[in-house]
Amino acid sequence: MRKDRRVEIGLGMASSDDVRWYISIPLAKDYDNLAYCGRQRQCAQPIEYDTQEIGSLRGKSSFVLTDVAELAGLGTHEVIAKSGVSEYPIQIAVRRDDTYVGYATELIGVPFVYVPKQTPDGHQTDLRKGADCVALVVYGRRRTDRSVRYVAPKKLHDTLDKIGDRATLATTDIREGDVLHFGFQTALIAEDREPRGKLDGNDIILHTYHGRAELRPFSELPYGKLRFDILRWGGKEEQVPKGSERSATSGREAQE
């Protein structure tokens, strides 16, 4: 759902004293599928969660999402409703808007997973269960109905257009949705603040580096002083044939 929409979430039953709602927050660990799984296919390191009751919803069978602080923020919220012996898992994805960056904000709070995998249920990033830096960049594009593959960071240079780099910041006009490519790390310009069109410390970056995906000012990026290229989505996206499997690059060497 979009953040500006009023949406009611309900179980389709009458309110009852035994209804409880819980939010499962992924632990901010660095999950590593390659180290955990080795060469096993469709294997992923289990995500660990801290599950907490949403006290304001006790006894309620429905609620308006924007009225619940724990669930109204941007990102993906894993919720479990319990009534008696029954449990109802619900995933709520809240995005900023319907733009490329807007869809990418659905991943805020999703844990860092090194090389997210194709699982029996689907790709971890498409399912909003885990993402690494480049998966976050690609996810927003896929959500806008672009058939773009999940690839290793260095492959983005084959897919996007380079419009500048750190050395040309003074003459490079940036916009929201441009990709910062540091070689080992990628990130999105989520908000171009004043002065518009120029990258500076006040601009807001969407990235996943360690822990969980987040928004952070460019001046606070731990790798922000390193060399980087500025890339922009254009007409070079790698198309995936309809019906074909879409999977992440497997193999640590592809990430180097």
N, C-alpha and C positions, 0 to 999 in steps of 0.2 A: 504494500500500500504506500501511497505518497503521504508524507508527513502532514500535509495540509488537508487531508481528508478525515472526516469523522466516520469511524468504522466501529461497529458493535461486534464484539466477540461473544459467542454464547454456546452453550451445550445442548440447547433444544430441550431443556427440562426445567421444571419448577425449581426455584431456589430452595435450598435445604441446608440445615445446620452442618451436615457432614461434607459439604462441598469445600474443597481446598484447592488453591492454585499455587503452583510452585514455578520458580524460574531457575533454570540450570545454566550457570555461568561457566564457560570453559576456563580451566586453569591456564594462566599465562605462562605456559611452558613452550619450549621450542621442540615441536614434534618432528621427528626425522624418520620418514618412511623408508629411506634407503638403508639406514643403519638398523632399523627394526626388522625390516622384511627381507633384506638381502635381495635375492633374485626371484622371490615369490611374486607371482602376478596377482593383481586384485587384492593385495594385502596392504593394510594401512595400520599404523600405530593407533591404538584406541585413544580417543580424546577423553580426558578426565574433566569432570564437572563438579562444581560446588552448587548443590541444590538448596534453595532457600524458599521458605513460604512467603507469599505476598500477603501480608496480614490484612491489608485493606480489602481484600477480595473474599475473605472467609465467609462462607454461607451464601455467596452469590453465584448464580448460574450464568450470568451474563454481565458485561460491562462495556463501557465506551473506552476504546484503547487510549485516547488522548487524556483520559482522566487518571491514568495509572502511571505514575512517574517512572517506575521500573521498566515499563514497556513502551513508552512514548518516544524515546530517543531514537536517533538514526541507528540502523544496523539490524542484525539478526538476533532475535530473542527466542530461546528454546523454552517452551512452557509445557507444564504437565498439569492437567486438571484431574483431580481425584474425587470420586464420589462412591462411597462404600468400598467395594473391592475392585471397582472399575477405574481404569486410568485412560486419559485421553491426551496423547502428545500433540502439541500444536507448535508449529514454527511460524513466527511472525517476523516478516522482513519489512522494515520501514526505510524508504528511500527519500532523498531530498526532493527529487523531481524526476521527470521522464527523460532527462538527457543522459549522455554517456556517463558523465561523472555522477549524476544522480543515481543511476543504477548501481554504480560501483560503491556508493555509500551503503548499500545493503550489506556489505561485508564488514562494516565497522563492528568490532567486538569479536569477530571470527578469529580463532587461534592461528598462529603461524605454523604452517606445516611445510617442511622442506620436501619439495616435489610432491604435490598433492596427486593422488592416484585415482584411477578409474576403479570403482568398487562395484560389487554386484548391484547396488542401488543406483549407481551413477557416479559421475565425477565429483570428488569431494568439494571442489570449488563451486560447481554448478548447484550442488546441494547446500551450499553455504555452511559447510562443516569445517573447512580449513582452506588456507590459501598461503602461497608464498608471494614474494614481491611481484613477480611477473604474472602469476595467475590472477592477481587483483587487477592488473592493468588490462588483461585480456577479458576478464569476466564482464566488465561493463560493456564491452563491445559485443560480446555474445548476447547479452541481455537486450541489446537494441537490434536483435535479429540479424546480426552479422555472423556468418559461419567462419569464425576465426579459430585456429587451433591454439591449444595451450602449448607453449614452446619454452625453451630455455631463454634467459635474458639476451644472450648475444644474437639470437635469431630475430629479435625485434628490429634490428637494423636492416634486415631483408624485407620487413613488412611495413615499416613506417618511414616517413620522409624526415631526414635531418634538416632542421631549420636554423640551428645555431648550436653554440656550446658556451662553456663558462667564459672563454676568451672574447666572445662576441655579445655578451649580455647587453652592453650599451646600445647596440644596434639591432638586437633581435626583439621583435614584437611577439610576446607570448599571449596565450589565451587559456581559459579553463579547458582542461582535457588534454593539454600537452603533456608529454611524458618526459620525465627526467631520467636519463640513463647513465648510471655511474659505472657500468661494466658489470659488477657483481650484484648491483641493486637497481631497482626501478621504482618510480613513484609517480603519482599524478598531481598536476596542479589542479586543486579542487576549487580554489577561490582566488581570483585575481583582484587583490585589494589595491587601493591607491598607492602609488601612481599606476593607473591602468596601463596594461600592455608591456610592463617591465617587471621582470622577476626581481623581487627583493625580499628582505627578511620577514615582512609582514604577510606575504602571500601564504595561503593555507595549503598544505600538502596532505594528500591521502596516501598512506603507505602501510605496509606490514613489514617490519624489520625483525623484531623479536616480540614475543608475547602475543599481542593481538593487533589486528588492523586498527588504525586510528587516524584522526586528523591532528596535524601538528604544524605550527608555523615553520616556514623554511629556515628561519634563524635557529630553530631548536633541533634540526635534524642532526643526529650524531655523525653523519657522514657528509654533511652539507658543504664542507669546505673542500671536498675532493673534486677532481675533474669530472665533468659530465657533459653529455650531449643533450640537446633538446629535440625531441622527436614529435612528429604530428601524424595522426592517422590520415591517410589519403586514399589512394586507389590501388594500393599494392597488397591488400589483405589476402592472405592465403585462404582460398575457398575450400571447404570440406564438402565432398559429395554427399547429397542427401542420403540418410540412412547409414552412413559409414560411422564407425566407432570414433569418438573424439576422446583422446586420452592425453595425459601429460607426458612430457618427455621422460623416459625412464633411463636412469644412469647418471651417476654423479658427474662423470666427465662432461656431460652435455651442459651442466650448469657452470662449469669453470670458464 
